């Protein structure tokens, strides 16, 4: 199998960690960083480390940064992207796991799962993950083991089949739901749970509340379609009712 993969990293005020993350990821793939309106030297450090850098002048959230990174990767004709967080919460040395699974599985979304390291996950974060994961699994037509892990491989042909409207941390959930609800498989591989000294901008209560609200709206539309279209399990199609609403 011949494929072209890059690592994409949305980054906001990550000057303390971005250089190390980029250098370690570059051992396996080219790296593109989206500096999301940082007021520190995140962009400079990322470029010095060897990454291509997209500058976003105003902080617009992770979802917007991801969409810009997907677009840049498509322009450069990559087949897939691996998303990493900039804060050191993901171990770049685990990138080969994703590449190996991609070569074996083909066009599936491959997501990291931290659930084998339950004891290392902060209690509030774990509870939020389980609540969101329950509803996202319903919307995705399959069990979503770790719905909030940002360490993922996305085949870009799947991303091209989705309209992504959300911002912030909701975008990753939107991808899971729309991809799963259009018939694509989401596979999970175990990764480390790293929470020591990282500077995540994720807020378990506020962000999970927003994600859950969006997922519930999605489910209402999904169940409405299923009521009127008997035996229609996969309800998402690009520019269909979900996107219109």
Secondary structure, DSSP 8 states (H G I E B T S, - for coil): ----EEEEEEESS-TTTHHHHHHHHTTTSEEEEEEES-SSSHHHHHHHHT-EEEEESS---HHHHHHHHHHHHHHTT-SEEEEEETTS-S-GGGHHHHHHHHHHH-S-EEEEE-GGGGGGS-HHHHHHHHHHHHHHHHHHTS--S-TT---EEEEHHHHTT------TTHHHHHHHHHHHTTT--EEEEE-----TT------HHHHHHHHHHHHHHHHHHHHHHHHHSTT------TTSHHHH-
